[in-house]
Amino acid sequence: MKKPLIILILATALSGSAVYAAEPTKDAAKSAATANVVQGVVTLDVPGMFCPTCPFTVRKSLEKLPGVSKVETSLNTKTAVVTYDPSKVKVEKLIETTTAIGYPSTVKNVAGE
């Protein structure tokens, strides 16, 4: 997108001083796009997480699913807290995903669906 740059150059030429016009970042665009989306939050018990890399593996596999916007895993509590769009992914799919990679999970708490 070159419009902000053109505006910046024109504003600088006309006023003699610099004007900053930032382009929206991808994160800002994603936040704006998902601002009106109803989000669900589910806490999964993942008792098979024993080593420091287990939570990383679980988190990465869940983050790949369409509709999952955030995953927080904890080795201490053996849980994964997943923020997701219920219209794009169901809790059952989250459980299937962890089970498929060797970490069977169960629902501890669910909200927003």
C-alpha positions, 0 to 999 in steps of 0.5 A, a space after each residue: 500500500 503506497 497511499 500513506 507514503 504519498 500522503 507523507 511526502 505531499 504533507 511534508 512538501 506542503 507544510 515543510 515539516 514531517 507528518 507521520 502516517 503509519 500503515 496498520 500492522 497485521 496484528 491491528 488488522 487481525 484485531 479489528 477483524 476479530 473484534 466482533 467475533 464471539 470468542 469461546 474459552 475452554 480449559 482442557 486438562 492434559 494429564 500426559 504433559 510431563 516434560 518441559 517440551 510437552 506444553 510447547 507441543 500441545 500449544 503448537 498443535 492447537 494453534 494450527 487449527 482454524 478459529 483458534 486465536 490463543 493458547 496458553 499451556 501450563 506444565 504445572 497445572 497440566 492444562 491448556 486454555 484455548 481461546 477460539 471462535 466457536 463458529 469455526 472450531 468445536 471443543 471436540 476438535 480441540 480434544 481430537 487434536 491433542 489426542 492425535 499427538 499423544 496427549 489425550 485431554 478432557 474439558 475442565 471448563 468451557 465458556 462462550 459456546 
